[in-house]
Amino acid sequence: MAEKQLSRKERERRRHKQEILETALRLFSAKGFHAVSMQEIAEASEFAVGTLYNFFENKEELFNKLTDSCGERIISTILAILDEPGNEVERLTNFFKHLPTLMEEHAEFIKLYVSELGTRGAKLSKRQEKENLNAVLNSRLEQLIQVGISKGIFRHVNPVITAKAINSTVETLAFEIAGQFDRATATDTFAKVEQLFLEGLLLPRGQLDAK
């Protein structure tokens, strides 16, 4: 349902929920999940603690909803980038070039996710929501690669494995550099990843010219 079709009460409820999630993200990222209480989140977001429990059963559910929300926004942005105009090489290049900006915009969430990998993060990695998001991204990358192969732009690689390799590599490197994010380092890192995959995918120039 479009935002303008919602009642004023429902729009207000959604805004309140988003304010709580943003406050929780800031506190969890700065202090860690265990060091933050529902009371502290309520005070920082200027709501009564009872209001938080109207939205979330407990802190664990709040954390899960937070990661779902952030993950969906990241995937939505990536899919929009992959769907921008251009051929398959240009779209894949654009994807890699946008990664530092995406990391910078979601630095708090990535830092939080990495910090919780030993506890909640281990559970998150197995949750259906995360698997679904990864499946969506893998599928879109797979489609892009398959089209590039059919056009004679890319080598005859396995598109499923290649898509998973790109996704896994990007995720792993994002986690590694999230703790102390530096724009220059991120840009250089993903430029090298771009070079690695594109050089492996692109047909040699002579074969391209012959098509």
N, C-alpha and C positions, 0 to 999 in steps of 0.2 A: 504494500500500500504506500502510495506517495506521501511524503511528509505533509503536504498541504491538505490531504484528505483526512488526516488524523484529527481527532478532537484536540482542543487546546489542552485538556487534562493529560491526554496521552503524549502529546508533544513535550509537555513539561516533564512528564515522568521519564521520557527518553533522555531529555537533557540532564536531568538529575542523575540518572544511571551513568551517563557518559562522564559527568563530572566526578562521580565517585571512582569510576575506573581509571580516569586520568590521574587522580590524586593517589590512588593505590599504586599505579605504575611508578610514579615519582618516588614514593616512599619505599616500595619494594626494591626498586633499582638502587636507591641510595643506601638502604640499611639491610636488605635481605628479607626474605619472607618471614622467618621466625622472629625477627626483631621488631616486627610491626604488628600492632594489635588492631582489631576492628574499632576499638575506641579511638585510637590515634588517627585512623583513616577518617572516622566520623568527624573528629574535631578539625582535621586539616581541610576537609571538604565542606565544613560548616553545616553538617547535618547531625541530627540526633542519631545515636547509635542504633536505635530502633528502626530508623529509616533504612539503614544499611541492610538489616535483617529482613526488611520488606522486599528487598531486591535479591538478596543472596542468603542462602540458608546458613552458610558459615564462611570462614576465610578461604577454605579450600575451594569452594565453589566460586567465590569472587575471583580467585587466582585463575581458575580454569576459564571463566568467562572472559577475563582480561586477555589471556593468551589466545583464545579463539578470536576475539575481536581484532587484536593486533595482527594475528596471522592472516585473517581474511583481508584486511586492508593491504597488507604487503603483497599477497597473491593477486589481489584485484589490480594493484598498480603494475605489477609485472606483466600480467596478461594484457593490460592496455598498451604497454610498451611493445610487446610482441605483436600486437595487432595494428601497430602504426603502419602507414604507407611505406612501400619500399620492397625490394626483392628480399629473398631469404638471407642473403649475406648481410644486407643493410640492417634488417630487423634483428638478427642475432648480434651484430656489432653494437647496435643501439642498446640492446639488453645488457651487454657487458659494461658499456659506458655509463649506464644509469645506476649501476650497482653501488658505487661510492655515495651518491646522493641518497639513494634509498637507505643505505646503512646509516648515514648521518641523520636522516629524518626519524629513524626508528632505533636510534642508538640505545635509548633507555630500555626498550623492550628486549633487544638482543642481549644487552648486558645482563638483564634480569634472567633471561632464559638460560644463558650460559652459566650464571652463578648457581642456578638451581638444577643443573644437569645431574648432579649426584643424588638428588632426592626427587623433587617433583618433576624435574626435567626428564628423568628416566621413565616416569609414568607418562608424561606428556608425549614422549616419542612413540609410545605404543597406543595412544588414544586414537579413536576412529577419526576425529576431526582433523588431526594432523595428517593422518594417512590419506584422507580425502583431498586435502589441500595439495599434498605432494603429488597425488595421482593426477589432479587437474593440471598442475604445472608440467609434470612429465609428459602428459598427453599433448599439451600444446607444443612443447618443444619437439616431441616426436613427430607431430604433424608437419611442423615447419621443416624439419630435417628431411622427412619423406618427400615433401614437395620439392625441396632443393635437389634431391636425388633424381626425381622424375624429370626435372628440367635439365638435368645434366650439369648442374652447378656443383653438387657435392659428390664425393666418392660413394660407392655402393657399400656403405657401412650399415650396421644394424641400428636402425633409428631408435629402437626401444632402449638398448644398452647405452647408446650415445646420449640420449636425453637424460637418462638416470645418472650417467657419469658427470654431465654438466651440472645438473641440479645438486648432486652430492658434493662435488668439488666446491661449488659456490657456497653452499651451506657451511661446509667445514671451514673454509677460509674466513667466512663472515664471522663465525664463532671465535676463531683464533684471534682476530684483530679487533673484536668488539670491545674487549676490556679497556684498552687504551686506544680508542679510535683516533686515527690521524688521517686526514683527507689525502695527503700526498701518498702515504703508504698504501691506502686502500686503492687509489687510482692506479698506482704502479702495479700492485698485485693483480688487479682484475684486467689490466692491460696485457699482462703476461698470460693470464688464463685465456683471454680472448685470442691471443696469438697462437697459443698451444692448440686450442680446439679448431680454430679456423684453418690453420695450416694443415691439420690432420683431416679436415673435411673437404677442403677445396681441391678440385681436380687440378693437376698441373696445367699451366697456361697453354701448352701445346695441345692438350686434349680439349681444352675449352675452345680454342680457336678452330679446332677441326669440326666442332659441332655446328 
